[in-house]
């Protein structure tokens, strides 16, 4: 059996065939592999942003033709409304386009554990790259509304009825499960992964019905919270935490 240190620093793969060759290349040429991995993300970003910006450009072009004969102040007002309408269209388009691209990806995020430079880390990397594109551009503008919850559902999050998600600080939504009437407080952080000792561990995060996660609390991967629980503001629930039904963690 390989020692833990050997597993972290290994430069070969036990996977068969082409998968093994790919993972070996990933581990032997880490910097090159990382750069190559960014290229598809750049292409995906171009597609998502280009498609999402198109309606706004169309609106501006239409307005330009419509007000061509008006005075400068009238054109300025029309252009202002056109840009504002285009930005709103961009918000809604991006929230719809990114989940579609995520759905069309050839691989799915699954629980896994191992070296950071492993094939199982690639779905995690790309899934979260798409999530962050929306999170750091437009998601805070529609949080908390049914729109941000719709986005997370389309990205794979399982969410029961009556939930309120007052945060955009969510990673790995495809591995997060919320029961009915769950409340996620403002700026709370939810993510279904963690790293330690050179390992990347990807594991599910489950929150039971009627549970409240407080302001700026952090809940990590491999955590299971029962129903009717309360997690106080700024509390951190580390991996492998298990809360029984009705349990309260306030500090």
C-alpha positions in Angstrom: 0.0 0.0 0.0 1.2 3.5 -0.9 2.0 5.8 2.0 -0.1 8.9 2.3 2.8 11.2 1.3 3.4 9.1 -1.8 -0.3 9.4 -2.8 -0.2 13.2 -2.5 3.0 13.5 -4.5 2.6 10.7 -7.0 3.3 11.4 -10.6 1.7 8.3 -12.1 -1.9 7.0 -12.2 -3.5 3.6 -11.4 -6.3 4.3 -13.9 -6.4 2.1 -17.0 -6.0 3.1 -20.6 -6.3 6.7 -21.9 -7.6 7.9 -18.5 -4.5 6.7 -16.8 -2.3 8.4 -19.5 -4.2 11.6 -19.1 -3.9 11.6 -15.3 -0.2 10.8 -15.5 0.3 13.8 -17.8 -1.7 15.9 -15.4 0.5 15.0 -12.5 3.9 15.1 -14.2 3.3 18.4 -15.9 1.2 20.3 -13.3 1.8 23.9 -14.4 1.3 23.1 -18.1 -1.8 21.1 -17.3 -3.2 23.9 -15.2 -2.7 26.4 -18.0 -4.2 24.0 -20.6 -7.2 23.5 -18.2 -7.8 27.3 -18.3 -8.3 27.4 -22.1 -11.6 25.5 -22.2 -12.8 27.7 -19.3 -11.9 30.8 -21.3 -13.9 29.4 -24.2 -16.9 28.7 -22.0 -16.8 32.2 -20.6 -16.7 33.7 -24.0 -19.7 31.7 -25.1 -21.7 32.5 -21.9 -20.9 36.1 -21.9 -21.2 36.6 -25.6 -24.7 35.0 -25.8 -25.8 36.8 -22.7 -24.7 40.2 -23.9 -26.3 39.8 -27.3 -29.8 40.9 -26.3 -28.5 44.1 -24.8 -26.5 44.9 -27.9 -29.6 44.3 -30.0 -31.7 46.7 -27.7 -29.0 49.4 -28.0 -28.8 49.0 -31.8 -32.6 49.2 -32.1 -32.7 52.3 -29.9 -29.9 53.9 -32.0 -31.9 53.6 -35.2 -35.1 54.7 -33.6 -33.7 58.0 -32.1 -31.3 58.9 -34.9 -33.2 62.0 -35.8 -33.8 63.3 -32.3 -31.9 65.9 -30.4 -28.8 65.1 -28.3 -30.6 65.2 -24.9 -33.4 62.9 -26.2 -30.9 60.5 -27.6 -29.0 60.5 -24.3 -32.2 59.6 -22.4 -33.0 56.8 -24.9 -29.5 55.4 -24.8 -29.6 55.4 -21.0 -32.8 53.4 -21.0 -31.4 51.1 -23.7 -28.2 50.4 -21.7 -30.2 49.8 -18.5 -32.6 47.4 -20.3 -29.7 45.7 -21.9 -28.0 45.1 -18.6 -31.2 43.7 -17.1 -31.5 41.4 -20.1 -27.8 40.3 -19.6 -28.5 39.4 -16.0 -31.4 37.1 -16.8 -29.7 35.6 -19.9 -26.5 34.8 -18.0 -28.5 33.1 -15.2 -30.2 30.9 -17.9 -27.2 30.3 -20.2 -24.7 29.2 -17.6 -26.8 26.3 -16.3 -27.5 25.2 -19.9 -23.7 25.1 -20.5 -23.2 23.2 -17.2 -25.9 20.7 -18.3 -24.2 20.1 -21.7 -20.8 19.4 -20.0 -19.6 15.8 -20.8 -19.0 15.0 -17.1 -20.8 15.4 -13.8 -19.6 16.4 -10.3 -19.5 13.4 -8.0 -18.1 12.7 -4.5 -14.4 11.9 -4.7 -11.2 11.9 -2.7 -7.6 12.1 -3.8 -4.7 14.0 -5.2 -5.5 17.6 -6.3 -4.1 16.7 -9.7 -6.5 13.9 -10.5 -9.2 13.4 -13.2 -11.9 13.6 -10.6 -11.0 17.2 -9.8 -11.7 18.3 -13.4 -15.6 18.2 -13.1 -15.3 20.1 -9.8 -13.0 22.7 -11.3 -15.3 23.4 -14.3 -18.6 23.2 -12.4 -17.4 25.8 -9.9 -15.8 28.0 -12.6 -19.3 28.4 -14.2 -20.9 29.0 -10.8 -18.3 31.7 -10.0 -18.9 33.5 -13.3 -22.5 34.2 -12.3 -21.7 34.7 -8.6 -19.1 37.4 -9.1 -21.0 39.3 -11.8 -24.8 39.3 -11.3 -26.0 36.9 -8.6 -25.9 39.3 -5.7 -28.3 41.6 -7.6 -31.0 38.9 -7.4 -30.3 37.6 -3.9 -32.5 36.7 -2.1 -35.2 36.1 -4.7 -36.7 33.1 -6.4 -34.3 33.9 -9.2 -31.1 33.1 -7.3 -32.8 29.9 -6.0 -33.8 29.0 -9.6 -30.2 29.4 -10.7 -28.9 27.0 -8.0 -31.6 24.5 -8.7 -30.6 24.6 -12.4 -27.0 24.1 -11.4 -28.0 20.8 -9.6 -28.8 21.8 -6.1 -31.7 19.8 -4.5 -34.0 22.2 -2.7 -37.3 21.6 -1.0 -40.3 23.9 -0.9 -40.4 27.2 1.0 -36.6 27.7 1.2 -34.9 31.1 1.5 -31.3 31.4 0.3 -30.0 34.8 1.2 -26.4 34.3 0.0 -24.4 33.9 -3.2 -21.5 32.3 -1.4 -22.3 28.8 -2.6 -19.9 26.4 -4.3 -20.6 22.8 -5.6 -24.4 23.3 -5.7 -24.7 20.0 -7.5 -23.8 18.2 -4.3 -25.8 20.3 -1.8 -29.3 19.2 -0.6 -31.7 21.4 1.3 -35.0 20.1 2.8 -38.2 22.0 3.1 -38.4 25.5 4.6 -34.7 25.8 5.1 -33.4 29.3 5.7 -29.8 30.2 4.7 -28.9 33.5 6.3 -27.1 36.5 4.7 -23.6 35.9 3.5 -23.5 32.3 4.8 -21.1 30.0 3.0 -22.0 26.6 1.8 -19.6 24.3 -0.1 -19.3 20.6 -0.7 -15.6 20.2 -0.7 -12.5 20.8 1.4 -8.8 20.4 1.1 -6.2 19.0 3.6 -2.7 17.5 3.5 -2.6 17.8 -0.3 -5.9 16.1 -0.8 -9.1 17.3 -2.4 -12.2 15.8 -0.8 -15.5 16.3 -2.6 -18.5 15.2 -0.5 -22.2 16.0 -0.1 -23.6 18.6 2.2 -27.1 17.9 3.5 -29.4 20.2 5.5 -32.7 18.9 6.8 -36.1 20.6 6.7 -37.0 23.6 8.9 -33.3 24.3 9.7 -31.8 27.7 9.9 -28.2 28.6 9.0 -27.3 31.9 10.6 -25.6 35.0 9.2 -22.1 34.4 7.8 -22.0 30.8 9.1 -19.8 28.4 7.1 -20.9 24.8 6.4 -18.4 22.5 4.7 -18.5 19.3 2.7 -19.3 16.0 4.3 -21.7 17.7 6.8 -25.1 16.4 7.6 -27.6 18.6 9.5 -30.9 17.2 10.7 -34.3 18.8 10.7 -35.4 21.7 12.9 -31.7 22.6 13.7 -30.2 26.0 14.3 -26.7 27.0 13.3 -25.8 30.4 14.8 -24.2 33.4 13.1 -20.5 33.0 12.2 -20.5 29.3 13.3 -18.2 27.0 11.3 -19.3 23.4 10.8 -16.2 21.4 9.9 -16.2 18.2 7.7 -17.8 15.1 9.2 -20.0 17.2 11.5 -23.4 15.5 12.2 -26.2 17.4 13.9 -29.2 15.4 15.2 -32.7 16.7 14.7 -33.5 19.8 16.8 -29.8 20.4 17.7 -28.6 24.0 18.1 -25.0 25.2 17.6 -24.8 28.8 18.5 -21.1 29.4 18.9 
